[in-house]
Amino acid sequence: MHSTAFSLSPLAVSDTQRDGLLVDVALRNVYQLFALVADPRSRHGLRYDLPFLLTCLVAALLCNCNHSEAVGQWCQGHQPLLRHLFGPRR
């Protein structure tokens, strides 16, 4: 039996389309949903609230950031957007 390799390539999205996906309302709604998730972490040493972290992670993953360093770089590169949506962070 002959098998054919099948791979899914990332969705090709233009810069304009990507920017349109990052509208204020969409990220705020995701944040509000994540606000319903119980935070299992202890309060000692918390830097960011869980809904903010999860929202950043999901947004970065949707932009093809598939490892922690890439997620961090995405967050650094989108600080103005994140600050506009969620207020200043340390």
WOCOR-V499480 format. One record per residue. N is the residue number from 1. D_FIRST is the distance of its C-alpha to the first C-alpha in Angstrom with 1 decimal. Layout:
n=[N	N]
d_first=[D_FIRST	D_FIRST]
This chain:
n=[1	2	3	4	5	6	7	8	9	10	11	12	13	14	15	16	17	18	19	20	21	22	23	24	25	26	27	28	29	30	31	32	33	34	35	36	37	38	39	40	41	42	43	44	45	46	47	48	49	50	51	52	53	54	55	56	57	58	59	60	61	62	63	64	65	66	67	68	69	70	71	72	73	74	75	76	77	78	79	80	81	82	83	84	85	86	87	88	89	90]
d_first=[0.0	3.8	6.5	9.9	13.0	15.6	19.1	22.3	25.2	28.7	30.6	32.8	36.3	39.4	42.4	44.4	41.7	41.3	45.1	45.2	42.8	45.2	48.1	50.7	50.1	46.4	46.8	49.9	48.2	45.4	48.2	50.0	46.9	46.5	50.2	49.5	47.3	49.4	49.7	49.0	50.5	54.1	56.6	57.5	56.4	54.6	54.5	52.7	52.3	48.9	48.5	49.1	46.6	43.8	44.6	44.5	41.2	39.6	41.1	39.9	36.3	36.3	37.3	34.3	36.3	33.7	35.9	39.4	41.0	39.6	40.9	44.3	44.4	43.6	46.4	48.8	47.9	48.5	51.7	53.9	51.5	51.3	55.1	55.8	53.7	54.5	57.7	58.4	56.8	57.9]
